[in-house]
Amino acid sequence: MKTRVAATAILLSLGLTASAQITKHRKYDWGWSYKLEMPETGLKCEFPEKPAVRTLAYGYMTAAQYKDELYIAAKLENPTPYDIACRTDEFVSELEKVHGLQLSGIKWGEIELSNGHLTLSGNSLTGYAKYHIDAIATEDVLTIFIYSSHDELSVPGHFFASSYSVNDIPAGEISYLTEERSRKRAKILEYNNGHSLVRLENSPVTVEWPDIPTLEVSRHQAEYQLDKNGTHYSTRVLEVGPQISYAFFNSFISKENARMNADGTLTLQDDNTEVAFELGNTDESYFRKMTYQTATGTVHRYYVAADNKIIVQELRTDNMTDAEQRYVASFEQSVRNEYDTRTFVLK
């Protein structure tokens, strides 16, 4: 632990950034503390030693060593703040790859909404070193705090952990958690005899609709909806990057289905998952089709994860003979054309 911490502190001493404001703060029994202020977030914390600052491509990080303890605070640009666990894992991986700091087997808790900010905490025991990680996401910034020791929190450890509490930030709301949406006109490529061809917002996928859908757009989501002849048609495009794993994809669907079936009226009839490689791209794309029966009708749901987005397509009807099944068929064919149908295989 001591060797790894010392080596990390040396590596982190390279580079400075004006965004991290560090000042000598107050006198304790063990010596002076140093205050780190992050103007972008309103968060601040105290280090028991003067931290070294390193500029990152997407923010900065600070680190200080006190005896056998390591303190790290990082500010990262976070265009998709609800993907807080993924971005934090990426940062931890960079610590291991670039600085040799190994944090394995992190156990994450639940993501919580605290004082208008998303928070996530986790713990790791690597060798005999204990690590505690807190991540706090605002609208555009992800702040990560890491404390490490082979023993319990020391007195400096306690003041470091308490000084960056999210409760110190004035209460507020994050716009991507609100229902604020702006209405826009759907981009109609073609319109003929009650059918319209629509290119989905921020997506290469084109869908044929039985009429012109309404379009509502928020910061990370575009949603198309249409009600016609007793059938509800909808398509959502969600930004969920930077990368989408197979586990994240299925976890997302599980949460969606739990929300859909909160009243217990849906019965799953069919469920197929396929995986594809987009030509010229090493990233996998995921495609899942699900059909439900209800007491009054049928629900078709299609999910696609590709290009840092998830697309959710739904047809809900009391009578399938009255539904425009070309709506679902055109979506599936468009997806397969875009992501190379020959390479889709059953998972």
HELIX and SHEET records of a PDB file:
HELIX    1   1 LYS A    2  LEU A   11  1                                  10    
HELIX    2   2 PRO A   81  ASP A   83  5                                   3    
HELIX    3   3 ILE A   84  HIS A   99  1                                  16    
HELIX    4   4 VAL A  155  SER A  163  1                                   9    
HELIX    5   5 VAL A  166  ASP A  168  5                                   3    
HELIX    6   6 SER A  175  LEU A  177  5                                   3    
HELIX    7   7 TYR A  246  MET A  260  1                                  15    
HELIX    8   8 MET A  320  ASP A  322  5                                   3    
HELIX    9   9 GLN A  325  GLU A  338  1                                  14    
HELIX   10  10 THR A  341  THR A  343  5                                   3    
SHEET    1   A 3 GLN A  21  TYR A  28  0                                        
SHEET    2   A 3 GLY A  31  GLU A  37 -1                                        
SHEET    3   A 3 LYS A  44  PHE A  47 -1                                        
SHEET    1   B 7 ALA A  52  LEU A  56  0                                        
SHEET    2   B 7 GLY A  59  TYR A  66 -1                                        
SHEET    3   B 7 GLU A  69  GLU A  77 -1                                        
SHEET    4   B 7 VAL A 141  SER A 149 -1                                        
SHEET    5   B 7 ALA A 129  ALA A 137 -1                                        
SHEET    6   B 7 HIS A 117  THR A 126 -1                                        
SHEET    7   B 7 LYS A 107  TRP A 108 -1                                        
SHEET    1   C 7 ALA A  52  LEU A  56  0                                        
SHEET    2   C 7 GLY A  59  TYR A  66 -1                                        
SHEET    3   C 7 GLU A  69  GLU A  77 -1                                        
SHEET    4   C 7 VAL A 141  SER A 149 -1                                        
SHEET    5   C 7 ALA A 129  ALA A 137 -1                                        
SHEET    6   C 7 HIS A 117  THR A 126 -1                                        
SHEET    7   C 7 GLU A 112  SER A 114 -1                                        
SHEET    1   D 9 SER A 182  ARG A 185  0                                        
SHEET    2   D 9 THR A 214  SER A 218 -1                                        
SHEET    3   D 9 GLN A 221  LYS A 228 -1                                        
SHEET    4   D 9 THR A 231  GLU A 239 -1                                        
SHEET    5   D 9 LYS A 309  THR A 317 -1                                        
SHEET    6   D 9 THR A 298  ALA A 306 -1                                        
SHEET    7   D 9 GLU A 284  GLN A 293 -1                                        
SHEET    8   D 9 THR A 267  PHE A 277 -1                                        
SHEET    9   D 9 VAL A 345  LEU A 346 -1                                        
SHEET    1   E 3 ILE A 188  ASN A 192  0                                        
SHEET    2   E 3 HIS A 195  ARG A 199 -1                                        
SHEET    3   E 3 THR A 206  TRP A 209 -1                                        
END                                                                             
